[in-house]
Amino acid sequence: MVLADEPLCRLCDQQGRVTAATVVDHIIRIKVRPDLRLDMSNLQPLCKSCHDSAAQSRDRRGFLKGFGSDGKPLDPNHPFYRSFV
């Protein structure tokens, strides 16, 4: 259902690239929140490359690397945004 609703990689799209999504990723890991395993708001479509690199990096760091055209981090969990809370 996720790939049918959103067929493009969400992370590539945020960086201005058009790439078909082939993997469904859990935004919050199942290990952390098993109750969100099938929650659609916790699922995102990714290409294999983003899933294997960016998502794994997110799991290690706690946020995704990458910046938008405005120079601000793409991930709202990036430490940059904590300074404004």
Secondary structure, 3 states (H helix, E strand, C coil): CHHHHCCECHHHHHCCCCCECCEEEECCCCCCCHHHCCCHHHEEEECHHHHHHHHHHHHHHCCCCCECCCCCECCCCCHHHHCCC
